[in-house]
């Protein structure tokens, strides 16, 4: 069974993807304000998860989901060409994240 604190990390990862995309694509003041809000939100959510889980696990999952999500956002929304090796490494990363969850339960 997945513990509730594991639900915080995907939200933190999603906010991470949002602010990472914002750094590249923000042009107007409102875009930059949203980017800053998403950055603060992602770190705040990660800090909440650290209260209930090992820091190493939270950091690994947080950065892994952010990296995977940013790569997928590049493909889907920003026209970056798809490459199979990148997908293979994202899958490897996600297998590691799932393994961490199983080991730390």
N, C-alpha and C positions, 0 to 999 in steps of 0.2 A: 504494500500500500504506500502511496506517495504521501509524504508528510506535507502539511500546509506550507512550511517554510520553503519547500521546493517550488511552490507556485509564485513566490516573489521573484525568483531569478529570471524566468522567461520575460517577465515585465521589465526588469532591469535591462535585460539584453535587448528588448525591443526599443526601449528608450535610448540605449547605446547606439543602435543602428540609426535611429532618428537624428541624433545629434552628429554622428559621424557624417551622414549624408548632408546635414545642414552646413557643416564646415565647408563642404565643397560647393554647394549649390545656393547658399543664402546670398541674396542680393539686397533686399530691402531691410529696413530696420525691424519690421515685424518678423521676417525670416530669422534674423539674428537673435531676436528676443526668444523665439520658439526654440532655437538651437541651444541657447543658454538654459532655458527651462528644462529641456530634455536632458542636458548634461547633468544638471543638479538632481533631477529626478532619478536618473540611472544610478548615480553615486549614492543617493539617499536610500534607494531600494536595496542596493548591494550592502549598504551598512546595516540595514535591518536584518538581512539574511545572516550576516556574520554573528549576530547575537545568538543564533540557534544552530549554526553549522560551523565546521572548521574553516578558518580563514583561507587555507590553501584550496579547499574545495570550492568555496564561493568565488574566489578569484579566478580559478581555472574555468569554471562554468560560465561566469560572467564574461570573461574575455573570449572564450570559445564561441558562445552564442552571439556575441557582438561581431566577431570576425566572420562567422558563417552567415549571419543575417546581412551583414554589409556586402559580402560577396554576392549573395542572392539578390539584394536590392540593386546592386550595380547591373546585374544581368537583366532583371525584370523592368526596372524603371529608368535606368540611365544609359542603356545601349552599349554596355561593355560586352565584348564578345565572350561567348561561353567557351570554356575549355574543360575537357573531361578530367585532366589531372587535378584541376582545382576542385571539382566536385568530389573526386576520390579522396582528397585530403579533408574536405569538409565532412564526409562520411566517417573517415577515420577519427576526426575530432569529436564528432557526436557519439561514436562508439565509446570513446574515452570518457566523455561526460556521463553517459549512461552507466558505465562501469564504476565511476566514482560514486554515483548515487547508490548503486547496489552494495558497494563495499561499506559505505558510511551509514547504512540503515541499521 
